[in-house]
Amino acid sequence: MSEQQKKVTLSDNERLKSESNFLRGTITQDLQDGLTGGFTGDNFQLIRFHGMYQQDDRDRRAERAEAKMEPLINIMLRCRLPGGVITPKQWLGIDAFAAENTIYGSIRLTTRQTFQFHGVLKQQLKGMHQLLHRLGLDSIATAGDVNRNVLCTSNPIESVLHRQAWEWAKKISEHLLPRTRAYAEIWLEGKQSETTENEPILGPTYLPRKFKTTVVVPPLNDVDLHANDLNFVAISHKGQLVGFNVLVGGGLAMTFGDKSTYPRKASEFGFITLKDTLKITEAVVTTQRDWGNRANRKNAKTKYTLEHVGVSAFRKEVESRSGIQFTPTRSYAFTERGDRFGWTKGIDNQWHLTLFIENGRILDYSDRTLKTGLAEIAGIHKGDFRLTSNQNLIIAGVHRTDKAVIETLARRHGLINDTITLQRKASMACVAFPTCPLAMAEAERFLPAFVSRVEDIMSAHGLEDDAIILRVTGCPNGCGRAMLAEIGLVGKAIGRYNIYLGGDRIGTRIPRMYRENITENEILSIIDDTAGRWARERRPKESYGDYVVRAGIVSAVVDSARDFYD
């Protein structure tokens, strides 16, 4: 912590972390308290560092309050899964736990390329962590002021380069993990030790705010790198990974009514060789650790540190700490994002099937038994599963002789549906109600029916074979990455959203707010009008986002930052 930071009043989260005994707090004692289903005091925040959020079922608040009962408090857990790779055995384990030990019975695939359990009661928590441990998994550092699950361009066996990139995602994840033994002591009943621990990278009070990292293989920007603090863009020579372009300071969250908060694209720092990757990683993280704003959490992310000190000063500090000089950024280009659905063949002659999972919610519905189907596939599959950062799932490593049976099972259970439109596949939402405490409006439950109405609009204008990247979030916190969409809806209140237009297809432009606090019907009217104009006036292969900027419907926000509100 700098001398300047010591002179300001720190946020209470800084006190909480410094007094936490390296993230232990009194969580163990709280687990024994049967009077409440939740965690009290500082522990409410500390469990986040162990990968959990305390929530309640907001649909049932009023009912339970009327009965003079505590809200239906439960825990959401997010697994650590660098690059989203999980084995069939692990899948069967989490499938059984979700069915037997959660309120909702589902598995939720997330935009952080992992899965979440929703609705775990306090008395089930130790068993949950111990199950994950037996499966070779954990939830360490998937929430809180640490580096979170590291994303990687999906299906890293389509080429040698993809495989190498995934290996680096795992290395980065391990390198930045907290060193404290608190997780093992509390959840795995490891032997308690004296607090003589050291956190050489994260520091005794960890980071000022959450930190997100990606490894991305062009030309596919499926991880939306500009939503993240630290990004490594794979650069190859003769088909082999030789190094990375480094981008720092992306982030999408903002706070309504506070113009000191805004989405920001990541800034190019330059190229590094593979051997320097972990040193640069550590230097970026420690610079943010020491220079980040610990007084105001709304301005604590890396993007604000870069805005405050300047990109050049931050980059020079990283070079000084690492002893490595960035060389000029090497040429790369993105041509698409999203997931490539259907079968693709890998370099090892194995096949990979990408499945569309609407909103990432894996559950058995009346018309499609997704959860049962994936469990049946996991029971016979010899490869692995790969979760994508767009809430979808890849059945990877399928031998040609097994393709037919895998596809048959997938179709039988509704995991493959040839009638799903491009528009639905290009749409995504965060969880929001009923479990997210930050949600101001619906998102996951709102999206399916809303997309059906957008599909009708697209069809009316002859756009059935095209799509608009559409994302909905229940609040401005950014989980659904609406601020990198061609149309982004950000929840403002029940049934009302701000609509942002003008992002691009490849995820390198932030949209501009077009209308504020409007209803679903008003949103659909805007989409109908602008999509109709796009259909009539577009240039060859011009995307919706590019059209609305060219036509002057909105002005482009390329780098965002302080011009976002202009």
VOGU-3710 file (C-alpha; in Angstrom, 3 decimals, decimal comma):
1> mseqqkkvtl> 0,000/0,000/0,000  1,431/3,421/-0,971  1,920/6,287/1,471  -0,738/8,259/-0,393  -3,243/5,450/0,113  -2,495/5,357/3,823  -3,545/9,004/4,117  -7,040/8,450/2,711  -9,954/6,744/4,379  -9,952/3,200/3,098
11> sdnerlkses> -13,121/1,351/2,210  -14,446/-0,999/4,857  -13,542/-3,962/2,657  -9,896/-3,095/3,297  -10,457/-3,363/7,054  -12,311/-6,608/6,538  -9,455/-8,160/4,565  -6,744/-6,961/6,930  -8,588/-8,396/9,946  -9,573/-11,635/8,224
21> nflrgtitqd> -6,593/-13,737/9,335  -5,796/-14,465/5,694  -9,415/-15,044/4,678  -10,361/-17,255/7,618  -12,482/-14,801/9,587  -14,896/-16,710/11,792  -16,375/-18,757/8,964  -15,838/-22,026/10,843  -17,844/-20,744/13,810  -20,568/-19,403/11,530
31> lqdgltggft> -20,983/-22,849/9,994  -22,029/-24,120/13,429  -24,726/-21,461/13,860  -28,052/-23,156/13,194  -30,136/-20,080/14,001  -29,587/-18,576/10,569  -29,114/-19,995/7,110  -26,534/-17,355/6,290  -23,192/-15,917/7,311  -22,905/-12,904/9,575
41> gdnfqlirfh> -20,661/-9,867/9,813  -17,482/-9,967/7,768  -18,035/-13,592/6,843  -20,780/-12,522/4,430  -18,013/-10,973/2,296  -15,183/-13,377/3,159  -16,915/-16,442/1,729  -16,600/-14,782/-1,676  -12,844/-15,386/-1,601  -13,736/-19,068/-1,238
51> gmyqqddrdr> -15,874/-18,884/-4,389  -19,318/-18,349/-2,869  -22,006/-15,670/-2,699  -24,774/-15,543/-0,136  -28,141/-15,037/-1,822  -31,817/-15,586/-1,173  -34,830/-16,428/-3,303  -36,268/-12,990/-4,056  -39,484/-14,509/-5,385  -40,224/-15,779/-1,887
61> raeraeakme> -39,139/-12,802/0,217  -42,595/-11,334/0,749  -44,171/-14,707/1,475  -41,550/-15,567/4,061  -41,595/-12,104/5,602  -45,364/-12,353/6,041  -44,821/-15,673/7,814  -42,155/-13,960/9,979  -39,490/-16,253/8,582  -35,931/-15,477/7,571
71> plinimlrcr> -35,482/-15,079/3,801  -34,671/-18,351/2,042  -30,929/-17,821/2,346  -28,760/-20,035/0,182  -25,312/-20,047/-1,356  -24,155/-19,814/-4,960  -20,807/-21,494/-5,632  -18,652/-20,858/-8,705  -16,034/-23,461/-9,613  -12,475/-22,651/-10,695
81> lpggvitpkq> -12,048/-24,161/-14,141  -9,292/-22,497/-16,220  -10,241/-22,651/-19,878  -13,489/-24,426/-18,984  -12,243/-28,034/-19,240  -14,050/-30,704/-17,200  -13,996/-34,507/-17,450  -17,097/-36,719/-17,789  -16,402/-38,178/-14,328  -16,321/-34,680/-12,848
91> wlgidafaae> -19,490/-33,783/-14,728  -21,356/-36,776/-13,320  -20,251/-35,753/-9,828  -21,526/-32,197/-10,119  -24,687/-33,399/-11,854  -25,550/-35,661/-8,924  -24,801/-32,946/-6,369  -27,000/-30,415/-8,164  -29,891/-32,873/-8,233  -29,607/-33,973/-4,613
101> ntiygsirlt> -28,293/-30,957/-2,721  -29,469/-27,715/-4,334  -32,819/-25,959/-4,179  -33,087/-25,489/-7,935  -31,524/-28,741/-9,135  -29,691/-27,113/-12,032  -26,157/-26,527/-13,234  -25,542/-23,015/-14,547  -22,842/-22,404/-17,165  -21,441/-18,893/-16,839
111> trqtfqfhgv> -19,810/-16,166/-18,895  -16,624/-16,916/-16,906  -16,295/-20,302/-18,648  -17,193/-22,350/-15,602  -20,266/-23,642/-13,780  -22,200/-22,473/-10,760  -24,354/-24,242/-8,212  -27,345/-22,156/-7,151  -29,358/-22,807/-4,026  -26,973/-24,678/-1,707
121> lkqqlkgmhq> -28,000/-24,564/1,950  -25,395/-23,853/4,619  -25,421/-27,368/6,033  -24,456/-28,735/2,596  -21,445/-26,487/2,042  -18,672/-28,637/3,497  -19,931/-31,664/1,628  -19,986/-29,641/-1,571  -16,376/-28,492/-1,246  -15,237/-31,960/-0,261
131> llhrlgldsi> -16,976/-33,416/-3,298  -15,236/-30,902/-5,546  -11,909/-31,815/-3,933  -12,480/-35,539/-4,552  -13,225/-34,707/-8,172  -10,018/-32,675/-8,494  -11,858/-29,341/-8,516  -12,135/-26,328/-6,215  -13,722/-22,896/-6,001  -10,683/-20,988/-4,749
141> atagdvnrnv> -10,536/-17,365/-5,926  -13,551/-17,414/-8,216  -14,957/-14,380/-6,411  -13,602/-11,611/-4,169  -10,668/-9,254/-4,671  -8,428/-11,738/-6,460  -7,697/-12,984/-9,958  -10,753/-14,984/-10,996  -11,262/-17,915/-13,344  -8,904/-17,523/-16,312
151> lctsnpiesv> -10,661/-17,678/-19,678  -9,215/-19,234/-22,810  -10,468/-19,460/-26,388  -12,627/-22,570/-26,383  -11,781/-26,060/-27,600  -7,992/-25,892/-27,338  -7,421/-29,017/-29,427  -8,509/-27,571/-32,770  -4,825/-26,755/-33,304  -1,484/-27,003/-31,531
161> lhrqawewak> -1,824/-23,297/-30,803  -5,111/-23,758/-28,950  -3,632/-26,496/-26,775  -0,621/-24,344/-25,888  -2,847/-21,369/-25,067  -4,929/-23,476/-22,678  -1,776/-24,690/-20,922  -0,839/-21,061/-20,310  -4,306/-20,268/-18,978  -3,813/-23,011/-16,380
171> kisehllprt> -0,326/-21,767/-15,475  -1,548/-18,194/-15,018  -4,455/-19,360/-12,867  -2,181/-21,371/-10,576  0,417/-18,606/-10,369  -2,081/-16,035/-9,141  -3,937/-18,171/-6,601  -3,978/-17,027/-2,958  -1,349/-18,843/-0,900  -3,410/-18,937/2,299
181> rayaeiwleg> -4,444/-22,357/3,582  -7,778/-21,004/4,773  -9,746/-22,847/2,073  -8,304/-26,247/2,994  -8,641/-25,637/6,712  -12,275/-24,558/6,625  -13,788/-26,722/3,905  -11,498/-29,729/3,635  -10,787/-29,961/7,365  -7,102/-29,452/6,830
191> kqsettenep> -4,863/-28,913/9,848  -5,082/-25,377/11,196  -1,839/-23,422/11,272  -0,576/-20,253/12,849  -0,997/-17,119/10,765  2,551/-16,869/9,479  1,467/-16,928/5,869  2,698/-14,696/3,118  0,893/-13,539/-0,004  3,810/-12,479/-2,218
201> ilgptylprk> 1,674/-11,527/-5,214  -1,748/-10,601/-3,856  -0,488/-9,026/-0,628  -1,939/-9,265/2,898  -5,057/-7,299/1,907  -5,328/-8,847/-1,553  -6,322/-6,709/-4,546  -8,336/-3,481/-4,463  -11,071/-5,127/-6,511  -11,813/-8,206/-8,614
211> fkttvvvppl> -9,364/-8,982/-11,428  -10,085/-10,912/-14,625  -7,654/-12,518/-17,074  -7,979/-14,124/-20,510  -5,894/-15,978/-23,068  -7,330/-15,539/-26,553  -6,419/-17,083/-29,899  -7,232/-14,866/-32,905  -9,214/-14,634/-35,106  -11,901/-15,710/-32,586
221> ndvdlhandl> -12,625/-13,205/-29,806  -14,978/-15,593/-28,008  -13,788/-14,462/-24,553  -14,575/-10,762/-25,141  -11,108/-9,687/-24,099  -12,102/-6,031/-23,634  -14,201/-7,026/-20,637  -11,084/-8,085/-18,714  -8,232/-6,553/-16,718  -5,393/-8,556/-18,272
231> nfvaishkgq> -5,384/-10,253/-21,659  -2,870/-12,378/-23,534  -3,436/-12,522/-27,293  -1,687/-15,577/-28,739  0,883/-14,859/-31,452  2,160/-17,753/-33,519  4,971/-18,502/-35,937  4,749/-21,533/-38,213  1,817/-22,867/-36,202  3,561/-22,660/-32,824
241> lvgfnvlvgg> 2,870/-20,230/-30,001  5,816/-17,822/-29,638  4,418/-15,179/-27,302  1,582/-12,844/-26,478  0,385/-9,339/-27,127  -0,606/-7,976/-23,725  -3,673/-5,769/-23,203  -4,522/-4,271/-19,812  -7,424/-2,389/-18,274  -10,649/-3,595/-19,825
251> glamtfgdks> -13,897/-3,692/-17,887  -17,622/-3,155/-18,417  -19,193/-2,399/-15,033  -20,582/1,019/-14,196  -22,925/2,600/-11,659  -26,076/4,401/-12,740  -25,874/8,105/-12,018  -22,125/8,073/-11,329  -20,197/9,443/-14,311  -16,901/8,530/-12,699
261> typrkasefg> -17,755/4,940/-13,639  -17,862/3,678/-17,213  -16,954/0,738/-19,449  -13,465/0,786/-20,896  -11,599/-1,172/-23,536  -8,253/-2,750/-22,658  -5,106/-0,881/-23,759  -2,324/-2,400/-25,836  0,926/-2,723/-23,856  3,012/-4,631/-26,400
271> fitlkdtlki> 4,443/-8,071/-27,149  6,252/-10,486/-24,823  7,835/-13,889/-25,350  6,483/-16,998/-23,650  9,243/-17,170/-21,051  8,263/-13,730/-19,758  4,555/-14,444/-19,395  4,389/-15,167/-15,677  6,738/-12,300/-14,796  4,570/-9,851/-16,721
281> teavvttqrd> 1,432/-11,352/-15,203  2,803/-10,848/-11,713  4,015/-7,315/-12,452  0,618/-6,197/-13,795  -1,172/-7,670/-10,795  1,217/-6,209/-8,209  1,110/-2,784/-9,863  -2,672/-2,806/-9,657  -2,392/-4,140/-6,099  -0,253/-1,175/-5,053
291> wgnranrkna> -1,671/1,584/-7,254  -5,364/0,686/-7,301  -7,944/2,790/-5,454  -8,619/1,283/-2,025  -10,778/4,160/-0,833  -13,568/3,983/-3,416  -14,486/0,507/-4,625  -16,481/1,951/-7,512  -13,189/3,240/-8,919  -10,962/0,384/-7,764
301> ktkytlehvg> -10,702/-1,698/-10,946  -7,590/-1,704/-13,117  -9,317/0,351/-15,817  -9,613/3,308/-13,433  -5,993/2,973/-12,323  -4,912/3,312/-15,951  -7,193/6,313/-16,403  -5,772/7,909/-13,247  -2,035/7,373/-13,780  -1,981/7,010/-17,560
311> vsafrkeves> -1,284/3,972/-19,719  2,356/4,927/-20,248  3,120/5,249/-16,534  1,425/1,944/-15,715  3,269/0,160/-18,516  6,622/1,570/-17,399  5,973/0,388/-13,860  5,192/-3,115/-15,129  8,444/-3,093/-17,106  10,360/-1,916/-14,047
321> rsgiqftptr> 8,906/-4,552/-11,742  9,347/-7,404/-14,208  12,674/-6,361/-15,675  11,156/-6,949/-19,107  10,620/-4,431/-21,894  7,542/-4,728/-24,060  8,285/-4,805/-27,773  5,825/-3,392/-30,335  2,459/-5,121/-30,560  2,491/-7,762/-33,272
331> syaftergdr> -0,164/-7,885/-35,955  -3,381/-9,760/-35,221  -7,022/-9,453/-36,163  -10,363/-10,662/-34,914  -12,924/-11,685/-37,495  -15,622/-13,222/-35,289  -16,736/-14,085/-31,770  -19,265/-16,366/-30,215  -19,165/-20,140/-30,510  -18,962/-22,407/-33,553
341> fgwtkgidnq> -21,929/-24,719/-33,220  -22,107/-28,279/-34,503  -19,313/-30,711/-35,268  -15,693/-29,674/-35,900  -12,680/-31,925/-36,445  -9,508/-31,523/-34,385  -5,860/-31,960/-35,241  -5,894/-35,430/-33,684  -8,775/-36,557/-35,944  -11,152/-36,415/-32,996
351> whltlfieng> -14,487/-34,631/-33,303  -15,976/-31,890/-31,130  -19,677/-31,023/-30,839  -20,635/-27,530/-29,654  -24,119/-27,382/-28,115  -26,233/-24,266/-27,646  -27,407/-24,027/-24,020  -29,804/-21,098/-23,712  -28,569/-18,848/-20,893  -26,319/-21,700/-19,740
361> rildysdrtl> -29,078/-23,231/-17,590  -28,796/-27,025/-17,570  -32,025/-28,460/-16,259  -34,698/-30,897/-17,391  -37,608/-29,021/-18,967  -40,888/-30,443/-20,204  -39,765/-30,257/-23,834  -36,040/-30,921/-23,464  -34,204/-32,970/-20,840  -30,841/-31,231/-21,005
371> ktglaeiagi> -29,507/-32,349/-17,643  -30,442/-35,989/-18,104  -29,063/-35,956/-21,634  -25,674/-34,594/-20,633  -25,431/-37,097/-17,798  -26,137/-39,938/-20,239  -23,500/-38,595/-22,618  -21,006/-38,217/-19,758  -21,627/-41,857/-18,883  -20,266/-43,054/-22,242
381> hkgdfrltsn> -18,034/-40,193/-23,431  -14,289/-40,924/-23,612  -13,138/-37,338/-24,145  -14,005/-34,312/-22,049  -16,416/-31,388/-21,852  -15,399/-27,789/-22,495  -17,503/-24,924/-21,214  -17,439/-21,743/-23,265  -17,483/-18,142/-22,105  -20,783/-17,750/-23,949
391> qnliiagvhr> -22,599/-20,212/-21,658  -22,458/-23,105/-24,110  -20,870/-26,553/-23,943  -18,530/-28,565/-26,168  -18,429/-32,353/-26,134  -14,761/-32,650/-27,075  -12,601/-35,550/-28,168  -15,240/-37,770/-29,758  -13,899/-40,662/-31,847  -15,534/-40,973/-35,263
401> tdkavietla> -17,042/-44,313/-34,255  -18,821/-42,637/-31,322  -20,217/-39,651/-33,233  -23,507/-41,249/-34,113  -24,411/-42,367/-30,598  -23,421/-38,973/-29,118  -25,530/-37,143/-31,671  -28,466/-39,484/-31,152  -28,445/-38,850/-27,402  -28,045/-35,112/-27,916
411> rrhglindti> -31,015/-34,950/-30,272  -33,166/-37,214/-28,118  -32,778/-34,882/-25,148  -33,121/-31,603/-27,035  -29,432/-30,684/-26,833  -29,421/-30,363/-30,614  -32,321/-28,507/-32,183  -32,051/-27,569/-35,838  -34,799/-24,954/-35,526  -32,822/-22,683/-33,194
421> tlqrkasmac> -32,193/-19,428/-35,045  -28,940/-17,553/-35,458  -30,522/-14,742/-33,473  -31,163/-16,942/-30,447  -27,624/-18,291/-30,610  -26,312/-14,697/-30,659  -28,280/-13,711/-27,528  -27,148/-14,017/-23,926  -28,234/-12,967/-20,427  -26,905/-12,984/-16,888
431> vafptcplam> -28,755/-14,786/-14,068  -30,511/-11,801/-12,403  -33,786/-12,695/-10,619  -34,594/-14,571/-8,479  -31,159/-15,244/-6,983  -28,847/-12,311/-7,742  -29,113/-9,661/-5,012  -27,901/-6,919/-7,389  -30,555/-7,471/-10,046  -32,795/-4,500/-10,825
441> aeaerflpaf> -34,648/-6,232/-13,664  -35,097/-9,692/-15,145  -32,492/-11,083/-17,526  -32,275/-14,895/-17,797  -36,027/-15,381/-17,373  -36,774/-12,414/-19,650  -34,576/-13,375/-22,588  -36,215/-16,471/-24,178  -39,620/-14,889/-24,842  -38,005/-11,571/-25,749
451> vsrvedimsa> -35,793/-13,248/-28,342  -38,892/-14,868/-29,855  -40,292/-11,393/-30,469  -36,974/-10,212/-31,914  -36,984/-13,270/-34,202  -40,394/-12,168/-35,504  -38,965/-8,719/-36,248  -35,958/-10,198/-38,045  -38,230/-12,434/-40,120  -40,535/-9,527/-41,017
461> hgleddaiil> -37,563/-7,656/-42,468  -36,100/-10,638/-44,321  -33,247/-11,044/-41,867  -33,824/-14,686/-40,870  -30,323/-15,655/-41,993  -28,609/-12,917/-39,996  -28,320/-12,005/-36,338  -27,706/-9,095/-33,994  -25,463/-9,685/-30,989  -27,982/-9,105/-28,194
471> rvtgcpngcg> -27,245/-9,210/-24,479  -29,308/-8,511/-21,387  -28,078/-7,842/-17,867  -30,200/-7,282/-14,790  -27,977/-4,473/-13,517  -25,008/-2,391/-14,719  -22,436/-4,707/-13,106  -21,540/-6,214/-16,474  -21,849/-9,991/-15,973  -23,736/-10,525/-19,245
481> ramlaeiglv> -21,258/-8,323/-21,170  -24,045/-6,158/-22,599  -21,585/-3,303/-23,030  -19,851/-5,178/-25,842  -23,066/-6,056/-27,685  -24,617/-4,601/-30,820  -27,761/-4,217/-28,718  -27,232/-4,183/-24,984  -30,070/-4,028/-22,469  -29,131/-3,071/-18,911
491> gkaigryniy> -31,799/-3,439/-16,238  -32,928/-0,224/-14,574  -36,072/-1,391/-12,723  -38,626/-4,182/-12,939  -39,711/-4,270/-16,589  -37,434/-1,383/-17,601  -34,033/-1,209/-19,262  -31,527/1,191/-20,751  -30,845/0,291/-24,384  -27,351/0,672/-25,843
501> lggdrigtri> -26,682/0,432/-29,581  -23,626/0,289/-31,797  -21,193/-2,330/-30,567  -19,518/-4,354/-33,306  -19,559/-8,003/-34,301  -16,034/-8,743/-33,071  -16,326/-7,141/-29,642  -13,958/-4,196/-30,085  -16,415/-1,299/-29,783  -18,537/-0,230/-26,829
511> prmyrenite> -22,156/0,705/-27,607  -23,745/4,067/-26,857  -26,865/4,580/-24,757  -29,803/5,259/-27,080  -32,767/5,401/-24,698  -33,046/5,210/-20,926  -35,507/3,449/-18,607  -37,858/2,078/-21,252  -40,256/-0,869/-21,433  -40,035/-4,081/-23,447
521> neilsiiddt> -42,511/-2,805/-26,038  -40,547/0,420/-26,460  -37,344/-1,608/-26,910  -38,986/-3,803/-29,534  -40,223/-0,732/-31,388  -36,657/0,595/-31,535  -35,349/-2,756/-32,762  -38,110/-2,963/-35,363  -37,332/0,512/-36,679  -33,541/0,197/-36,728
531> agrwarerrp> -33,488/-3,384/-38,030  -35,865/-2,374/-40,812  -33,606/0,490/-41,809  -30,596/-1,834/-41,635  -32,301/-4,332/-43,933  -33,122/-1,632/-46,497  -29,966/0,481/-46,338  -27,122/-1,830/-45,346  -23,967/-2,165/-47,365  -22,796/-5,646/-48,412
541> kesygdyvvr> -22,066/-7,729/-45,284  -22,538/-4,685/-43,035  -23,465/-5,687/-39,496  -26,265/-4,095/-37,497  -23,817/-2,419/-35,112  -21,766/-0,935/-37,912  -24,909/0,243/-39,663  -26,390/2,145/-36,705  -23,077/3,979/-36,289  -22,674/4,758/-40,000
551> agivsavvds> -26,290/5,928/-40,252  -25,780/8,297/-37,307  -28,361/6,582/-35,122  -25,645/6,561/-32,454  -22,078/7,794/-32,484  -19,265/5,303/-31,991  -17,558/4,885/-28,633  -14,306/3,215/-29,554  -12,148/3,534/-26,450  -14,918/4,644/-24,090
561> ardfyd> -13,417/5,868/-20,843  -14,316/9,481/-20,232  -16,058/10,041/-23,565  -18,697/7,405/-22,773  -21,208/10,002/-21,569  -20,436/12,669/-24,182
//
